[in-house]
Amino acid sequence: MARLTQQTAIIGIGRLLNMAAGAATLMVLARVLPNKEDYGAVCQLIVLYMVLSQVFAVGLPQSNYYFLPRFTGGQRRGFLTQTVTLLMLSGALLGAILFFGADLIGHLMHSPKLPVLLRIFAVYPIFMMPTLVVESTLLHRDRPVATVVFNAIVRVGMFCGLVIPSLMHLPLSHTITVWMIVAGGMWLSALLLIFSTVRDLPFQWHPQMLHEELTISLPLAIGTLLAISTAYLDRFIVSHFFGPAVFGTYTNASLEVPTVSMVTNAMAVVLTSELCKQQPSHENLRDLAIWRGAVAKSAIVLFASLGFLAFWGPETMRIFFSDRFADSGTIFTIYVWVIPMQMIMLQPLLIARGVPHIMIYVRLVAFASELLFVLSLGYLFGLLGIALGVVIAQYVATAISTLWFTHRFTHIGWRAFFPWRVLGLCLLVAMTAGGSSWLVHLIRPGNIPLVVKYGIGLFIFLTIYLVGMYLVRLTDSVIPVRFLSMKSSEREGVAV
């Protein structure tokens, strides 16, 4: 568990650095590009790739976690060659769609400059899709630092490829061309890193490998498509029924909290890699012990974010998006209650057990729940109802999915599936700290600037939260060995 925590911390720091580099790139471009249209076109390129690459990756990066521990010797080299080749072919297909559909995409996105840039950008998926398996390949060899370094180099390459030509006042098409050249270097670096892990192994491949990988990856691809649809469903509804001005207000409020995304993304990556090495089954519950410990540790950070933002939502919106978007605060205060559901990561468990198709049902439940609650509550209560519908749907879908998972794939029962004591104590301490920090609001508004008041509140919150977490001395982070040694009939219904 200590090694898992260390790897998660390393990957989490890497995620934070990547977010910082990406934000810095956009901040600089917003200042050096000559007009908003150029900046908007670059943002559209980035968003298009971020969304479409998840679909066209067809679950291959996730399948890498499952198969690498199961193939040995030359078969591992053959499998990696197969995966990289499939990703390049998928990238070529995506590139062709961007190239030949450039005019249509530009029309749909109301961006006259986009078609020319898309025809240059079309080579980017070919170069960058294979880099998606660098992380899983290196984590399989317990090299998280190398993973972070590579991802940082990719982000720095993106920064240099876009910012330096812009500072030289080159035309935007030339800037994108330089970025593509840098991407070619990233592609070469990725191939060297991937195949360095199997350098001394012979090449062995058989057609059955392709069938096995697609059996795992295609359900994950469908699940990813459903996840993207669910994630953007409420925003599409707001955009359609309320218009662009209200959509901007809602988008600010629905922005994912950086600390939450950093922890959950890092934890999911490390968990998937680790659990796939366990070869779990109904009776071998070591993977559940690891998963339970991960949930307990992530709760410490996630509940801290919830405890503070639940009391400081309006102030957070005003500080980060100015007083113009003060009305985002109420929506944000509702939206932050999805944070606890972010720690319930079933996908690593399902991939490790070789049943990724179950994620399709999990995503369908989430999509159906969100569609039902968002439409019904939005009709009754408007914008606040839509946000409330998202929160309720998350809890309902998570409850249904975890109940079904524990019944189908374990013998421990739902009550023993979660570290309830840890979650309860974390939530109690977080809410106590958040409520105490809110007392800063009693200071008269005219006497102290909002930023200073916010900083004081954050300091009070962190002080109380850290002291509280130290005093409760959480130890219930994993399933005890005594529990793991019980017979199936003895485990049922036991709360540990």
C-alpha positions as CSV (number, residue, x, y, z in Angstrom):
1,M,0.0,0.0,0.0
2,A,2.9,2.4,0.7
3,R,4.2,1.8,-2.8
4,L,0.8,2.4,-4.3
5,T,0.5,5.7,-2.3
6,Q,3.9,6.7,-3.5
7,Q,3.1,6.0,-7.1
8,T,-0.2,7.9,-6.8
9,A,1.5,10.9,-5.3
10,I,4.1,10.9,-8.1
11,I,1.4,10.6,-10.8
12,G,-0.7,13.2,-9.0
13,I,2.1,15.7,-9.0
14,G,2.7,15.0,-12.6
15,R,-1.0,15.7,-13.4
16,L,-0.8,18.9,-11.5
17,L,2.3,20.0,-13.5
18,N,0.5,19.1,-16.7
19,M,-2.5,21.1,-15.8
20,A,-0.2,24.1,-14.9
21,A,1.7,23.8,-18.2
22,G,-1.5,23.6,-20.2
23,A,-3.0,26.6,-18.3
24,A,0.2,28.6,-18.8
25,T,0.1,27.8,-22.6
26,L,-3.4,29.2,-22.9
27,M,-2.6,32.2,-20.6
28,V,0.4,33.2,-22.7
29,L,-1.4,32.6,-26.1
30,A,-4.4,34.7,-24.9
31,R,-1.9,37.6,-24.5
32,V,0.4,37.2,-27.5
33,L,-2.0,36.2,-30.3
34,P,-3.2,39.2,-32.3
35,N,-7.0,38.6,-31.8
36,K,-9.6,36.5,-30.0
37,E,-10.4,34.6,-33.2
38,D,-6.9,33.2,-33.4
39,Y,-7.0,32.3,-29.8
40,G,-10.4,30.7,-30.1
41,A,-9.3,28.6,-33.1
42,V,-6.4,27.2,-31.1
43,C,-8.7,26.4,-28.2
44,Q,-11.1,24.6,-30.6
45,L,-8.3,22.5,-32.0
46,I,-7.3,21.4,-28.5
47,V,-10.8,20.7,-27.4
48,L,-11.6,18.7,-30.6
49,Y,-8.6,16.5,-30.0
50,M,-9.2,16.0,-26.3
51,V,-12.7,14.8,-27.0
52,L,-12.2,12.8,-30.2
53,S,-9.0,11.1,-29.1
54,Q,-10.9,9.5,-26.2
55,V,-13.3,8.0,-28.6
56,F,-10.8,7.0,-31.3
57,A,-8.4,5.4,-28.8
58,V,-11.2,2.7,-28.6
59,G,-10.1,1.6,-25.1
60,L,-6.6,0.5,-26.2
61,P,-4.6,2.4,-23.5
62,Q,-6.8,0.8,-20.8
63,S,-6.5,-2.7,-22.3
64,N,-2.7,-2.3,-22.0
65,Y,-3.0,-2.4,-18.2
66,Y,-4.9,-5.7,-18.4
67,F,-2.7,-7.6,-21.0
68,L,0.9,-6.6,-20.1
69,P,0.9,-8.7,-16.9
70,R,-0.6,-11.6,-18.8
71,F,1.8,-11.8,-21.7
72,T,5.4,-12.8,-21.2
73,G,8.6,-12.8,-23.2
74,G,8.3,-12.1,-26.9
75,Q,4.5,-12.0,-26.7
76,R,4.7,-8.8,-24.7
77,R,6.7,-7.2,-27.4
78,G,4.3,-8.4,-30.1
79,F,1.4,-7.1,-28.1
80,L,2.9,-3.6,-27.6
81,T,3.7,-3.5,-31.4
82,Q,0.1,-4.4,-32.1
83,T,-1.3,-1.8,-29.7
84,V,0.9,1.0,-31.1
85,T,0.0,0.1,-34.7
86,L,-3.7,0.1,-33.9
87,L,-3.4,3.5,-32.2
88,M,-1.5,4.9,-35.2
89,L,-4.2,3.5,-37.6
90,S,-6.9,5.0,-35.4
91,G,-5.0,8.3,-35.4
92,A,-4.8,8.2,-39.2
93,L,-8.6,7.7,-39.4
94,L,-9.2,10.6,-37.1
95,G,-6.7,12.7,-39.0
96,A,-8.5,11.9,-42.3
97,I,-11.9,12.9,-40.8
98,L,-10.4,16.2,-39.6
99,F,-8.7,16.8,-43.0
100,F,-11.7,16.0,-45.3
101,G,-14.3,17.3,-42.8
102,A,-12.5,20.5,-42.1
103,D,-15.0,22.8,-43.8
104,L,-18.0,21.1,-42.2
105,I,-16.4,21.3,-38.7
106,G,-15.5,24.9,-39.2
107,H,-19.1,25.7,-40.2
108,L,-20.5,23.8,-37.2
109,M,-18.2,25.6,-34.8
110,H,-18.7,29.0,-36.5
111,S,-15.0,29.4,-37.0
112,P,-13.8,30.6,-40.4
113,K,-10.1,30.1,-39.6
114,L,-10.5,26.6,-38.4
115,P,-10.6,24.6,-41.7
116,V,-7.2,25.7,-42.8
117,L,-5.7,24.9,-39.4
118,L,-7.5,21.5,-39.2
119,R,-5.8,20.4,-42.5
120,I,-2.4,21.1,-40.9
121,F,-3.5,19.6,-37.5
122,A,-4.7,16.4,-39.2
123,V,-1.2,14.7,-38.6
124,Y,-1.4,15.4,-34.9
125,P,-3.5,12.3,-34.0
126,I,-1.1,10.0,-35.9
127,F,1.8,11.3,-33.8
128,M,0.1,11.6,-30.4
129,M,-2.3,8.6,-30.2
130,P,0.6,6.1,-29.6
131,T,1.8,8.3,-26.7
132,L,-1.4,7.3,-24.8
133,V,0.2,3.9,-23.9
134,V,3.4,5.3,-22.6
135,E,1.9,5.7,-19.1
136,S,0.5,2.2,-18.8
137,T,3.7,0.6,-20.2
138,L,6.0,2.4,-17.8
139,L,3.7,1.9,-14.8
140,H,3.8,-1.8,-15.5
141,R,7.5,-1.7,-15.0
142,D,7.1,0.5,-11.9
143,R,8.6,3.6,-13.5
144,P,6.1,6.4,-12.4
145,V,8.9,9.0,-12.5
146,A,9.7,8.3,-16.1
147,T,5.9,8.6,-16.8
148,V,5.7,12.0,-15.2
149,V,8.9,13.2,-17.0
150,F,7.6,12.1,-20.4
151,N,4.2,13.8,-19.9
152,A,6.0,16.9,-18.7
153,I,8.1,16.9,-21.8
154,V,5.0,16.6,-24.0
155,R,3.4,19.6,-22.3
156,V,6.6,21.7,-22.5
157,G,6.9,20.7,-26.2
158,M,3.3,21.9,-26.7
159,F,4.1,25.2,-24.9
160,C,7.2,25.8,-26.9
161,G,5.6,24.7,-30.2
162,L,2.8,27.2,-29.8
163,V,4.2,30.1,-27.7
164,I,7.6,30.6,-29.4
165,P,6.2,31.0,-32.9
166,S,3.5,33.2,-31.6
167,L,6.0,35.5,-29.9
168,M,7.9,35.7,-33.2
169,H,4.5,36.9,-34.7
170,L,4.4,34.1,-37.3
171,P,1.1,33.5,-39.0
172,L,-1.1,31.1,-37.1
173,S,-0.8,28.4,-39.8
174,H,3.0,28.5,-39.4
175,T,2.6,28.3,-35.6
176,I,0.4,25.1,-36.0
177,T,3.0,23.7,-38.4
178,V,5.8,24.2,-35.8
179,W,3.6,22.4,-33.2
180,M,3.2,19.5,-35.6
181,I,6.9,19.2,-36.0
182,V,7.3,19.1,-32.2
183,A,4.6,16.5,-32.1
184,G,6.7,14.3,-34.4
185,G,9.5,14.5,-31.9
186,M,7.2,13.4,-29.1
187,W,6.0,10.5,-31.2
188,L,9.6,9.3,-31.7
189,S,10.3,9.7,-28.0
190,A,7.2,7.7,-27.1
191,L,8.2,4.8,-29.4
192,L,11.7,4.7,-27.9
193,L,10.3,4.6,-24.3
194,I,7.6,2.0,-25.1
195,F,9.9,-0.4,-26.8
196,S,12.8,0.1,-24.3
197,T,10.8,-2.0,-21.9
198,V,11.0,-5.0,-24.3
199,R,14.3,-4.2,-25.9
200,D,15.9,-7.6,-25.2
201,L,12.9,-9.8,-26.0
202,P,12.2,-11.5,-29.3
203,F,9.1,-10.6,-31.4
204,Q,6.2,-13.0,-31.1
205,W,2.7,-12.4,-32.3
206,H,-0.4,-14.4,-33.3
207,P,-3.8,-13.3,-34.6
208,Q,-5.5,-14.4,-31.4
209,M,-3.8,-11.4,-29.7
210,L,-5.8,-9.0,-31.8
211,H,-9.1,-10.7,-31.0
212,E,-8.3,-10.7,-27.3
213,E,-7.3,-7.1,-27.2
214,L,-10.4,-5.9,-29.1
215,T,-12.6,-8.0,-26.8
216,I,-11.4,-5.9,-23.9
217,S,-10.9,-2.5,-25.6
218,L,-14.1,-2.1,-27.6
219,P,-16.4,-2.3,-24.5
220,L,-14.2,0.3,-22.9
221,A,-14.5,2.5,-26.0
222,I,-18.3,2.3,-25.8
223,G,-18.2,3.0,-22.1
224,T,-16.0,6.1,-22.8
225,L,-18.4,7.4,-25.4
226,L,-21.3,7.0,-22.9
227,A,-19.2,8.7,-20.2
228,I,-18.5,11.7,-22.4
229,S,-22.2,11.9,-23.4
230,T,-23.1,11.9,-19.7
231,A,-20.5,14.5,-18.7
232,Y,-21.7,17.0,-21.3
233,L,-25.5,16.2,-21.3
234,D,-26.4,18.9,-18.8
235,R,-24.3,21.5,-20.6
236,F,-25.9,20.7,-23.9
237,I,-29.4,21.1,-22.3
238,V,-28.4,24.4,-20.8
239,S,-27.0,25.6,-24.0
240,H,-30.1,24.6,-26.0
241,F,-32.7,26.0,-23.7
242,F,-31.1,28.9,-22.0
243,G,-28.7,30.5,-24.5
244,P,-25.0,31.3,-24.5
245,A,-25.0,33.9,-21.7
246,V,-26.5,31.5,-19.2
247,F,-24.4,28.7,-20.6
248,G,-21.3,30.6,-19.7
249,T,-22.5,31.0,-16.1
250,Y,-23.3,27.3,-15.9
251,T,-20.0,26.2,-17.4
252,N,-18.1,28.1,-14.8
253,A,-20.1,26.5,-12.0
254,S,-19.6,23.0,-13.5
255,L,-15.9,23.3,-13.8
256,E,-14.1,20.3,-12.3
257,V,-12.1,21.2,-9.2
258,P,-8.4,20.8,-9.9
259,T,-7.5,19.0,-6.7
260,V,-10.3,16.5,-7.3
261,S,-9.4,15.7,-10.9
262,M,-5.7,15.5,-10.0
263,V,-6.3,12.9,-7.2
264,T,-9.0,10.8,-9.0
265,N,-7.1,10.7,-12.4
266,A,-3.8,9.7,-10.7
267,M,-5.6,7.1,-8.5
268,A,-7.4,5.5,-11.4
269,V,-4.2,5.2,-13.4
270,V,-2.2,3.6,-10.6
271,L,-5.1,1.4,-9.4
272,T,-5.7,0.0,-12.9
273,S,-2.0,-0.8,-13.2
274,E,-1.8,-2.4,-9.7
275,L,-5.0,-4.4,-9.8
276,C,-4.3,-5.9,-13.2
277,K,-1.2,-7.5,-11.6
278,Q,-3.3,-9.2,-8.9
279,Q,-5.2,-11.7,-11.1
280,P,-8.3,-11.2,-8.9
281,S,-11.3,-13.5,-8.5
282,H,-14.4,-13.9,-6.3
283,E,-12.4,-15.5,-3.5
284,N,-9.1,-13.6,-3.9
285,L,-10.2,-10.2,-2.4
286,R,-6.7,-8.7,-2.3
287,D,-7.8,-6.3,-5.1
288,L,-10.7,-5.1,-3.0
289,A,-8.3,-4.5,-0.1
290,I,-6.2,-2.3,-2.4
291,W,-9.2,-0.6,-3.8
292,R,-10.7,0.1,-0.4
293,G,-7.4,1.6,0.8
294,A,-7.3,3.8,-2.3
295,V,-10.8,5.1,-1.6
296,A,-9.9,5.8,2.0
297,K,-6.8,7.8,1.1
298,S,-8.5,9.7,-1.7
299,A,-11.3,10.7,0.7
300,I,-8.9,12.7,2.7
301,V,-8.2,15.1,-0.2
302,L,-11.7,15.0,-1.8
303,F,-13.6,15.6,1.4
304,A,-11.3,18.5,2.2
305,S,-12.2,20.1,-1.2
306,L,-15.9,19.4,-0.5
307,G,-15.8,20.8,3.1
308,F,-14.3,24.1,2.0
309,L,-16.1,24.7,-1.3
310,A,-19.5,23.8,0.2
311,F,-19.2,26.9,2.4
312,W,-17.2,29.1,0.0
313,G,-18.8,28.4,-3.4
314,P,-20.0,31.9,-4.3
315,E,-16.7,33.5,-3.2
316,T,-14.8,31.0,-5.3
317,M,-16.7,31.9,-8.4
318,R,-16.3,35.7,-7.8
319,I,-12.5,35.4,-7.2
320,F,-11.8,33.1,-10.2
321,F,-14.4,34.5,-12.7
322,S,-15.0,38.1,-11.4
323,D,-18.2,39.6,-10.0
324,R,-19.8,39.3,-13.4
325,F,-20.3,35.6,-12.7
326,A,-21.4,35.9,-9.1
327,D,-24.6,34.1,-10.0
328,S,-22.5,31.0,-10.8
329,G,-21.9,30.6,-7.0
330,T,-25.2,29.0,-6.1
331,I,-25.0,26.5,-8.9
332,F,-21.4,25.7,-7.9
333,T,-22.4,25.1,-4.3
334,I,-24.8,22.5,-5.5
335,Y,-22.4,21.0,-8.0
336,V,-19.6,20.4,-5.5
337,W,-21.6,17.6,-3.9
338,V,-20.7,15.3,-6.8
339,I,-17.2,15.2,-5.4
340,P,-17.8,12.2,-3.1
341,M,-18.9,10.1,-6.1
342,Q,-15.6,10.8,-7.8
343,M,-13.7,8.4,-5.5
344,I,-15.9,5.4,-6.4
345,M,-13.8,4.1,-9.3
346,L,-15.3,0.8,-10.5
347,Q,-13.5,0.7,-13.9
348,P,-10.1,-0.4,-12.5
349,L,-11.8,-3.3,-10.7
350,L,-13.7,-4.4,-13.8
351,I,-10.7,-4.1,-16.1
352,A,-8.6,-6.2,-13.6
353,R,-11.3,-8.9,-13.6
354,G,-11.4,-9.0,-17.4
355,V,-15.1,-7.8,-17.6
356,P,-14.8,-4.3,-19.1
357,H,-18.1,-4.8,-20.9
358,I,-19.8,-4.3,-17.5
359,M,-18.7,-0.6,-17.8
360,I,-21.2,-0.2,-20.6
361,Y,-24.1,-1.1,-18.2
362,V,-22.6,1.2,-15.6
363,R,-22.4,4.1,-18.0
364,L,-25.9,3.4,-19.3
365,V,-27.3,3.6,-15.8
366,A,-25.4,6.9,-15.3
367,F,-26.7,8.3,-18.6
368,A,-30.3,7.3,-18.0
369,S,-30.2,8.6,-14.4
370,E,-28.9,11.9,-15.5
371,L,-31.3,12.3,-18.4
372,L,-34.2,11.5,-16.1
373,F,-33.3,13.8,-13.2
374,V,-31.8,16.7,-15.2
375,L,-34.9,17.0,-17.5
376,S,-37.5,16.5,-14.7
377,L,-35.8,18.8,-12.1
378,G,-34.8,21.3,-14.8
379,Y,-38.4,21.6,-15.9
380,L,-39.5,22.2,-12.3
381,F,-36.7,24.4,-11.0
382,G,-34.8,25.7,-14.0
383,L,-31.1,26.1,-13.9
384,L,-30.7,25.1,-10.2
385,G,-32.8,22.0,-10.9
386,I,-30.5,20.9,-13.7
387,A,-27.5,21.2,-11.3
388,L,-29.4,19.4,-8.6
389,G,-30.4,16.7,-11.1
390,V,-26.8,16.0,-12.0
391,V,-25.9,15.5,-8.3
392,I,-28.8,13.3,-7.5
393,A,-28.2,11.2,-10.7
394,Q,-24.6,10.7,-9.7
395,Y,-25.6,9.3,-6.3
396,V,-28.4,7.1,-7.7
397,A,-26.2,5.7,-10.5
398,T,-23.3,5.0,-8.1
399,A,-25.5,3.3,-5.6
400,I,-27.1,1.0,-8.2
401,S,-23.7,0.2,-9.8
402,T,-21.9,-0.6,-6.6
403,L,-24.8,-2.7,-5.2
404,W,-24.9,-4.7,-8.4
405,F,-21.1,-5.1,-8.5
406,T,-20.8,-6.4,-4.9
407,H,-23.7,-8.8,-5.6
408,R,-22.2,-10.1,-8.9
409,F,-18.5,-10.1,-8.3
410,T,-17.9,-10.4,-4.5
411,H,-19.2,-12.2,-1.4
412,I,-18.6,-9.4,1.1
413,G,-21.8,-7.5,0.8
414,W,-22.4,-3.8,0.2
415,R,-21.9,-2.7,3.8
416,A,-18.4,-4.1,3.8
417,F,-17.5,-2.8,0.4
418,F,-16.7,0.8,1.6
419,P,-14.5,2.0,4.5
420,W,-17.4,3.6,6.1
421,R,-15.6,4.7,9.2
422,V,-13.0,6.6,7.3
423,L,-15.5,8.2,5.0
424,G,-17.7,9.3,7.9
425,L,-14.8,10.7,9.9
426,C,-13.4,12.6,6.9
427,L,-16.8,14.1,6.1
428,L,-17.4,15.1,9.7
429,V,-14.0,16.8,10.1
430,A,-14.3,18.5,6.7
431,M,-17.8,19.9,7.5
432,T,-16.7,21.0,10.9
433,A,-13.7,22.8,9.4
434,G,-15.7,24.3,6.6
435,G,-18.4,25.5,9.0
436,S,-15.8,27.1,11.3
437,S,-14.1,28.8,8.4
438,W,-17.4,30.3,7.3
439,L,-17.5,32.4,10.5
440,V,-15.1,34.7,8.7
441,H,-18.2,35.9,6.8
442,L,-19.3,37.6,10.0
443,I,-16.6,40.2,9.4
444,R,-18.2,43.3,7.9
445,P,-17.7,43.3,4.1
446,G,-16.5,46.8,3.9
447,N,-13.6,46.2,6.3
448,I,-11.7,43.6,4.4
449,P,-11.2,42.7,0.7
450,L,-12.8,39.5,-0.6
451,V,-9.5,37.9,-1.6
452,V,-8.1,38.5,1.9
453,K,-11.2,37.1,3.6
454,Y,-11.0,34.1,1.3
455,G,-7.4,33.5,2.2
456,I,-8.2,33.7,5.9
457,G,-11.1,31.3,5.6
458,L,-8.8,28.8,3.7
459,F,-6.1,29.1,6.3
460,I,-8.7,28.5,9.2
461,F,-10.1,25.6,7.3
462,L,-6.8,23.9,6.6
463,T,-5.6,24.4,10.2
464,I,-8.8,22.8,11.7
465,Y,-9.0,20.1,9.1
466,L,-5.3,19.0,9.4
467,V,-5.5,19.0,13.2
468,G,-8.8,17.1,13.1
469,M,-7.4,14.5,10.8
470,Y,-4.4,14.1,13.1
471,L,-6.6,13.7,16.2
472,V,-8.9,11.0,14.7
473,R,-5.8,9.1,13.5
474,L,-7.5,7.2,10.7
475,T,-6.4,3.6,10.5
476,D,-9.3,1.9,8.8
477,S,-7.8,2.3,5.3
478,V,-7.7,-1.3,4.1
479,I,-9.7,-4.5,4.6
480,P,-8.1,-6.3,7.6
481,V,-6.3,-9.5,7.0
482,R,-8.7,-11.2,9.5
483,F,-11.5,-10.3,7.2
484,L,-9.8,-11.5,4.0
485,S,-9.2,-14.9,5.7
486,M,-12.9,-15.4,6.4
487,K,-15.0,-17.8,4.5
488,S,-17.5,-16.3,2.0
489,S,-20.5,-17.0,4.2
490,E,-18.8,-15.3,7.1
491,R,-17.9,-12.1,5.2
492,E,-21.5,-11.4,4.1
493,G,-22.8,-8.3,5.8
494,V,-19.8,-7.8,8.0
495,A,-19.0,-4.1,8.4
496,V,-15.3,-3.4,8.8
